[in-house]
Amino acid sequence: RGRSARGGSSTMLMSENQKIGTTLLFLGSLFLCLGVVLFSNFLLSIGNVMFLAGLLLTMGLSRSVRFFRRKFETNAVRGVACFFGGVVLVLVLRRPKLGILLEGFGFVNLFGNFFPIALQAMRQMPYLGPLLSIPGVSVIADKLAGVDQRAARNWA
């Protein structure tokens, strides 16, 4: 009990699909950034495919469908429509620059609530934490993540 057929523990931190998905998410993000910086339609298209494949592998198909369906049923229709509209513009209609702008807007609308959590996690990291604690950098990071400094000070 608690062992897999290969002798390892059945409770792993990440499955193989999640490891591959995380790698694809990273590479997709890298290709998207390079595509934007270098104005390369090819890099934007490849990055988009890798990012979407990574998202599906990391979250799983059913959880991904549930996530987007739940967002669609709430007031985040604009985010879902912009995100997938951007994907269609990049991959099908071959308008990568406009597609990435639209997709980025949708991404912020879909995952904007996650930014304060990600910022808090980054503040706990060894090298990044002290950098984010510098007074000027801290204020800018809080504004970008949408963290209310007054509420954070009152809580602490």
C-alpha positions as a Python dict, from the first residue, in 0.01 Angstrom:
ca = {
    (1, 'R'): (0, 0, 0),
    (2, 'G'): (134, 347, -88),
    (3, 'R'): (375, 205, -347),
    (4, 'S'): (349, 216, -723),
    (5, 'A'): (439, -68, -957),
    (6, 'R'): (790, 77, -1002),
    (7, 'G'): (856, 81, -627),
    (8, 'G'): (823, 456, -579),
    (9, 'S'): (577, 639, -363),
    (10, 'S'): (232, 681, -515),
    (11, 'T'): (202, 1031, -371),
    (12, 'M'): (428, 1239, -592),
    (13, 'L'): (448, 1614, -584),
    (14, 'M'): (398, 1643, -960),
    (15, 'S'): (291, 1387, -1217),
    (16, 'E'): (489, 1342, -1536),
    (17, 'N'): (222, 1532, -1732),
    (18, 'Q'): (247, 1824, -1489),
    (19, 'K'): (626, 1830, -1519),
    (20, 'I'): (603, 1836, -1897),
    (21, 'G'): (324, 2094, -1879),
    (22, 'T'): (527, 2322, -1652),
    (23, 'T'): (822, 2299, -1889),
    (24, 'L'): (596, 2382, -2184),
    (25, 'L'): (447, 2677, -1992),
    (26, 'F'): (796, 2812, -1927),
    (27, 'L'): (916, 2759, -2284),
    (28, 'G'): (592, 2900, -2425),
    (29, 'S'): (628, 3212, -2211),
    (30, 'L'): (991, 3245, -2319),
    (31, 'F'): (901, 3213, -2688),
    (32, 'L'): (615, 3462, -2646),
    (33, 'C'): (847, 3716, -2483),
    (34, 'L'): (1110, 3666, -2753),
    (35, 'G'): (844, 3694, -3021),
    (36, 'V'): (725, 4026, -2880),
    (37, 'V'): (1078, 4165, -2842),
    (38, 'L'): (1197, 4044, -3183),
    (39, 'F'): (864, 4106, -3362),
    (40, 'S'): (868, 3747, -3486),
    (41, 'N'): (537, 3597, -3598),
    (42, 'F'): (689, 3248, -3592),
    (43, 'L'): (807, 3276, -3230),
    (44, 'L'): (468, 3416, -3123),
    (45, 'S'): (284, 3126, -3287),
    (46, 'I'): (515, 2858, -3144),
    (47, 'G'): (503, 3021, -2800),
    (48, 'N'): (126, 3031, -2809),
    (49, 'V'): (96, 2662, -2895),
    (50, 'M'): (349, 2564, -2626),
    (51, 'F'): (180, 2780, -2363),
    (52, 'L'): (-167, 2637, -2433),
    (53, 'A'): (-35, 2279, -2439),
    (54, 'G'): (147, 2343, -2112),
    (55, 'L'): (-165, 2487, -1954),
    (56, 'L'): (-368, 2181, -2053),
    (57, 'L'): (-103, 1937, -1934),
    (58, 'T'): (-43, 2117, -1605),
    (59, 'M'): (-407, 2163, -1509),
    (60, 'G'): (-548, 1863, -1690),
    (61, 'L'): (-818, 1876, -1956),
    (62, 'S'): (-1121, 1848, -1725),
    (63, 'R'): (-990, 2107, -1477),
    (64, 'S'): (-903, 2345, -1763),
    (65, 'V'): (-1251, 2311, -1913),
    (66, 'R'): (-1407, 2360, -1568),
    (67, 'F'): (-1193, 2670, -1504),
    (68, 'F'): (-1283, 2840, -1831),
    (69, 'R'): (-1650, 2737, -1804),
    (70, 'R'): (-1671, 2881, -1451),
    (71, 'K'): (-1504, 3203, -1566),
    (72, 'F'): (-1741, 3219, -1863),
    (73, 'E'): (-2048, 3171, -1641),
    (74, 'T'): (-1941, 3449, -1404),
    (75, 'N'): (-1867, 3804, -1511),
    (76, 'A'): (-1534, 3711, -1671),
    (77, 'V'): (-1681, 3657, -2019),
    (78, 'R'): (-1469, 3943, -2149),
    (79, 'G'): (-1149, 3774, -2029),
    (80, 'V'): (-1236, 3435, -2180),
    (81, 'A'): (-1346, 3592, -2510),
    (82, 'C'): (-1033, 3808, -2536),
    (83, 'F'): (-800, 3522, -2443),
    (84, 'F'): (-941, 3276, -2697),
    (85, 'G'): (-997, 3553, -2954),
    (86, 'G'): (-627, 3632, -2929),
    (87, 'V'): (-540, 3265, -2975),
    (88, 'V'): (-754, 3252, -3290),
    (89, 'L'): (-595, 3571, -3423),
    (90, 'V'): (-244, 3431, -3370),
    (91, 'L'): (-291, 3072, -3487),
    (92, 'V'): (-572, 3084, -3743),
    (93, 'L'): (-592, 3435, -3886),
    (94, 'R'): (-213, 3496, -3878),
    (95, 'R'): (-241, 3830, -3696),
    (96, 'P'): (5, 3762, -3414),
    (97, 'K'): (74, 4115, -3293),
    (98, 'L'): (-292, 4207, -3252),
    (99, 'G'): (-363, 3857, -3120),
    (100, 'I'): (-99, 3880, -2847),
    (101, 'L'): (-234, 4216, -2732),
    (102, 'L'): (-587, 4077, -2714),
    (103, 'E'): (-467, 3756, -2550),
    (104, 'G'): (-263, 3951, -2292),
    (105, 'F'): (-568, 4159, -2202),
    (106, 'G'): (-770, 3839, -2159),
    (107, 'F'): (-493, 3681, -1953),
    (108, 'V'): (-489, 3974, -1709),
    (109, 'N'): (-869, 3958, -1681),
    (110, 'L'): (-865, 3581, -1619),
    (111, 'F'): (-568, 3554, -1384),
    (112, 'G'): (-550, 3903, -1233),
    (113, 'N'): (-674, 3782, -894),
    (114, 'F'): (-372, 3552, -877),
    (115, 'F'): (-113, 3832, -902),
    (116, 'P'): (-114, 3927, -528),
    (117, 'I'): (-71, 3560, -433),
    (118, 'A'): (218, 3522, -680),
    (119, 'L'): (380, 3841, -546),
    (120, 'Q'): (356, 3711, -189),
    (121, 'A'): (516, 3381, -296),
    (122, 'M'): (796, 3566, -476),
    (123, 'R'): (863, 3770, -161),
    (124, 'Q'): (939, 3442, 19),
    (125, 'M'): (1203, 3335, -237),
    (126, 'P'): (1571, 3361, -139),
    (127, 'Y'): (1707, 3607, -398),
    (128, 'L'): (1386, 3766, -520),
    (129, 'G'): (1244, 3841, -174),
    (130, 'P'): (1509, 4094, -67),
    (131, 'L'): (1492, 4259, -411),
    (132, 'L'): (1114, 4302, -376),
    (133, 'S'): (1164, 4448, -26),
    (134, 'I'): (1353, 4753, -155),
    (135, 'P'): (1121, 5051, -83),
    (136, 'G'): (1081, 5176, -442),
    (137, 'V'): (1058, 4829, -594),
    (138, 'S'): (808, 4721, -327),
    (139, 'V'): (571, 5007, -409),
    (140, 'I'): (589, 4938, -784),
    (141, 'A'): (538, 4563, -738),
    (142, 'D'): (239, 4626, -509),
    (143, 'K'): (82, 4860, -765),
    (144, 'L'): (135, 4613, -1050),
    (145, 'A'): (-12, 4327, -846),
    (146, 'G'): (-303, 4540, -726),
    (147, 'V'): (-211, 4512, -358),
    (148, 'D'): (-357, 4783, -136),
    (149, 'Q'): (-68, 4904, 83),
    (150, 'R'): (-302, 5051, 348),
    (151, 'A'): (-482, 4718, 396),
    (152, 'A'): (-150, 4533, 408),
    (153, 'R'): (-13, 4773, 674),
    (154, 'N'): (-330, 4753, 885),
    (155, 'W'): (-325, 4374, 873),
    (156, 'A'): (39, 4344, 982),
}
